[in-house]
Structure formats: C-alpha cells, structure tokens
Amino acid sequence: MKIITVTGYRSMELGIFKESDERIKYIKKSIENRLIALIEEGLEWVLTSGQMGVELWTAEVLIELRKTYDIKFAIIPAFENHHSRWPDEIKIKYAELIQAADFYDAIYQGDYKAPYQFKERDLWMINKSDGCLILMDPEYPESTSYFHNLAEQADNYLIMYITPADIEDVVEEMAMLDPDYWNQ
C-alpha cells in the first residue's frame, strides 16, 4: 500500500474537550505504532480531511514521523471553511498543520452547502487511497460510520482498525515504561 486514508472519531465523540487531555497521548501513540508499521511496508502518503480529533492528531504524529521516515500527508477537507466554528486554539493548530502538510486543498470551494459535500469527500478519499486506517469501536461507530460504510462498499479496499483494545494495549505498554510500575 502506497496511500492510505486515516480517519476516526472526533474529539467530542471521545469526550475529549481539551488538548491537554492525557488520553490524547495514548491515541497518538496507537496511531504512530500503526503508521510506522505501514511506512516500513512501503506507505508513502497519508490522507486526512482534517477533522478535529483523530485526523488532526494523525497530522501531528506524521509531522514527528517525517523526522525519521520519508512520509507525506495531505489534508483534504470537504469545503474550505469547515473549521470556522472550532475553538480558537484548534483553529490555530489547524492553520499550522495545513502549512506543514505536503498537500492541502478542499474538495469544494467556499462554505458548507449540504451533506453531499461530506459524502463526495469520503468517496474522493477512498478513490485516491489503497486502504484506510480507522480509529473506531465497531459497536459504536458514531460519525465514522459514514466513511466506514462507503469503504466497505469499495472494491479491493483494505480497512484496518485501531480499536479501544489497541489503545488499552498502548496504555499498558506506556505504563510499563515507568519504573514505579514494577514497584507496585
């Protein structure tokens, strides 16, 4: 696989409302672990739509991974001003991430018009990538269900997951790195 799309829950769906939430580091480490494995197998590009949550955290992980690996990423939102209602802190981060991206362009110019823009964005992502990595719990798909359903209908499209169990494994692994863990 040369190109994948990464998507997943929005931060609010995870009950995360501040960038200082400690759970973000475990999510980012889970994303990093999966991306490193894929990069070592030949991954060249990662596509996201730049949604708050998993997609922005993925972009942050990719910026760090570029220090070691030859990996590129693109942010392709459904429309230009999709971030207009976000908190200022996240808008600033988003602006920095699109500057750092290897490619940025919106599917539709201008503002939100109708739900079809999101479906067209998802179809574009699926058509431009070989597979996807989705952070989701299949029992509670939330907003990821729209992309996931389209991905399931695509021919020869690989769907990979990061599940809550994967994140729990990372939490445990990171806890074991603390010397105090072994003194309990």
Steps between C-alpha positions, in 0.01 A plus 500: 500500500632837399212729609257469790226713647495541877180593678324436825303660775477871551635613835151572638388144424781381725405742775820695439448876520851627576825446319664432838290184553741218586308249286623676185857375555377138503293552188792667322736220604252243364485689171879532491552126557270408211644763265859394567415140412332616177786735410747217546288298255512777235236759594576835334195723555233549766176683420272660759216748476630699795210438739551577869614197694663196342574670167678803649686278746609285206643809327695584816635144515602518134694822553705319764540188286636707211810562714584131462300369205429607143124549535269766360152607602212692353209680661193500276191648670154479344480880469730793572361632827420173672689619808317834538306397814791340681656641818777753429768269644410228250471748211859610568620140510311425178665795323841373608422147384383605154821701466701189590301270269656391173170569327187691597185570299128491567270280294251790472588868495310726738282418798282207597206448268357153568585152635596379151832683546604255773401197295692630198804564719484145637462351152794708376715374790404141431568534127841658561623252761575128514341453841417672824585498867198579717508559872159373605311250710287302252224481762487881528596639158362855559608737218749246363210290372455718191856453376510140618183404311635650177837329552329163548327542163824576313667223300839377618518761775682398817344617827725493807392593850630647820256381765458586868686175578799621295505825696478309829807298391688826440393634841639184661823511295559864589424433868762223504762753390459676835742345756236544774272264311722208597515602867128460565 
